[in-house]
Amino acid sequence: MGVLGLTSYVNQRSDVCFEPYHLSDCVLIIDGYGLAAQLYNSYSKINSSFGGDYDKYCKLITNFIENLKKCRVTPLVICDGGYEKKKFNTVKRRNLQRVYALEKISPSCCNLQCFPLMMRHVFREKLKELSVLIFQTDFEADSEIAALSRKLNAPVLSNDSDFFIYDVNYIPLTSMIFDRCEGKGKHCYIPCQIFSVNNLLKSFGNIPKTMLPLLATVLGNDYIKTSSFKEFYSHLKMDKTKKMRPGQRRVKGLVDWLKNETFESAMAKILQCMKKKARRNVKRNIKNIIKGYTNLESTLNDYLPEYIGDKNNIQSEEVLELINSFNSLCCTESSEESDNESVSSKELLGSSSDNPDSEVEEELEENESDVSSDEASVKNIDVTVPKNLLIPSWLLHESRLGNMCPSINTLLSIKVYFYCPQVEDYESDWAGSISLPILQVVLGLLGLSSINYWYRKKSKYVNSLLLSVKSVSGLDFPELDVLHMLSPSEKKLIIFKTLDVENPSILQSFPREWHLLLMSIVFWSKANESSIKYWHLHALIITIITINVIFRQVGPCWQKKTFLKKYGSKMKILLKNNVPKSLPFECKSTIEAIEMVTSDDCLIALDGLIPYFHVDENLNRNSKRFSRNIVHTYAQLQSTFELGVTLNSLLSHPFKRSHLGNFYNGTFLYNFTVNFKGRTNVLSYMQTLLGKAPSVLNLYIAVYNNLMLLIPDPPKQVVKVKKPKKRKEIKEVKMETCNEEMSDTDSFNDANNRYCLLSSQVIVNR
């Protein structure tokens, strides 16, 4: 959720508010998507301009989890679920900002906040691969994380300023170096910093802890706009120093004012500054938000394994005092409000309205430009899960276990689908447009008749109505309550029909982990038939083989120096003894071809493939050479795969879970697409590139042949045969003829010029 201005204010006092901490021997509650973003940003060589280097990202996740295990830390990862109605404007605004940022992105100018589409999905699935405990809340996770932290007496790892307000042990993500462990053996630990709420209160002048939720609420967050308190702030005494930003001055001014107030008096005076019509709604909103900070309960308690522990969640006396105070305050009759209405803002706040902080006013108006008045900015907010939310118990159970895509909760709660913008060609339709038929099937299975979906249109973020379908290819959908009771074959049939897979039996020749991606490729190639060319498919094949087969055999390696350091001596022997071998017998099954791949051949092949993991220097020097059209085509594939994953999760995973971290590197894929695009015969080129690694070449051919069988009308490559050039004929012209032709124009020979006679012999090339 986040509290406006609080993070920068606390960071300015980091020497007071934070203490050194050695993370070891404990349970660690992790804000899942906060960690996902911070890990991605921590590795500067991950470039989002090509759609995401997911394989590198997975390596970062693996390294971090391994470091936690070295330090005997048990990670418990909690991820956000769906969006509630009160989060609607925040999500819409952030996606609009992404649209603006991604329009100008290039390899030489890549915004760290422009995360690839499947980052969160890859993060979740990789953690499950690593057997990490990961759960998903019904909606926003902050209060659930705080509740679990109190229950287990465990620190929280996050980057959300709300945890400055919750009375928990809070470790900011920015204080941790993810690839660093210190000490040895049982004394191994991760150095970081931990937040001390008591030190914060001291820096605030020892205001009571019960004031913190009120402070956070009046500063503003995703659930209540700061502009709701604009009249209050206009009469609040502010520090005029230029050393602080307007947001920080607002925090300091509010803290200084709260020092002389009780919780009840502060609430009364804040409400007195509101217009009478808005006062009741603001009061209700403040009550719900403060309750969210104090009455902490978790729906995930029953999902925790026994070895995690079960400590009692005891509310502190201060928290109980806050709850009782607020409950009594809420019983105040509206007549009391009208009695106090005549008291001026000057008397309430103890400051002059003649000198409001103009910079703070400007910031409030800039941040909340869509709000024209207090009444317009205030909405009825219920921070609890809506009781009338019709989610079957089986679906909610799977969702909390992290087996359901969070967008399903959003669809059921507010009937909205937010398409997350990607790097695309802004002159073309948004990349997700080709996958709308899959979304219609998801809506039909959920029992929804229609939704609003938000998407990029040119450089804007707009919405449209999308109707659902009740059947696909004559196959009617069951009710949502019994959807999970379908047999695996019935569930697979729905996916086959939705993704338009005509020859599903061919999938049996591929590993099960590949199936969902291959079906997405089939749908993508059919839905975008005019744009998909042979070079796109060839580039996908070599990318899948490199990351899913070669990397698994010899380990991931993206740098030539690292590769030579690890395998340099062995490569000298392999290349010295390598004799061109004939291809082994052609494998009809991809699985069989994978089993025949040798580690030696993987090393030889990887030696020639590593350069394709790096951005071409020409792109860095000249951004005009960057082809957004190529990236756009693969963005369409990612949007198709994302909804394919959503459909598979809704049907309880009839196909094996799959994520792009095991298949996809956007930079590698882009470079090979550019390479293949200029080739007259790609297969002939691959025989040259992989000729010294015959088992890898054999796999390439097997994948290509089987994929062409899956796609009924695949894009074909016309191999151009170069005709031999004709030699130019050289004819000698008779001198007499030349002399006759020249005699009319030049009959004079200079006896003193020895070069003059050369004009009498002419050789003409025709």
ABEGO torsion letter per residue (X at the ends): XEBBGAAAAAAAAAAAABBBBBBBGBBBBBBAAAAAAAAAAABAABBAAAGEBAAAAAAAAAAAAAAAAAAGBBBBBBBBBBBBAAAAAAAAAAAAAAAAAAAABBAABBBAABBBAAAAAAAAAAAAAAGBBBBBBABBAAAAAAAAAAAAGBBBBBABAAAAABBBBBBBAAABBAABBBEBEAABBBBBBBBBAAAAAAAAGGBBAAAAAAAAAAAEBAABBAAAAAAAAAABBBBABAABBAAAAAAAAAAAAAAABBAAAAAAAAAAABBAAAAAAAAAAAAAAAAAAABBBBAAAAABBAAAEBBBBBBBAAAAAAAAAAAAAAABBAAAAAAAAABBAAAAAGBBAABBBAAAAAAAAAAAAABABAAAABBBBBABBBAABBBBAAAAAAAAAGABBAAAAAAAAAGBBBBBBBBBBAABBBAAAAAAAAAAAAAAAAGBABBBBBBBBEABBBBBBBBBBABBGGBBBBBAAAAAABBAAAAAAAAAAAAGBABAAAAAABBAAAAAAAAAAAAAAAAAAAABBAAAAAAAAAAAAAAAAAAAAAEBBABAAAAAAAAAAAAAAAAAABBBBBBBBBBABAAAAAAABBAAAAAAAAAAAAAAABBBAAAAABAAABBAAAAAAAAAAAAAAAAAAAAAAAAGGABBBBBAAAABBAAAAAAAAAAAAABABAAAAAAAAAAABAAAAAAAAAAAAAAAAABABBBBBBBBBBBBBBBBBBBBBBAAAAAAAAAAABABBBAABAAAAAAABBBBBX
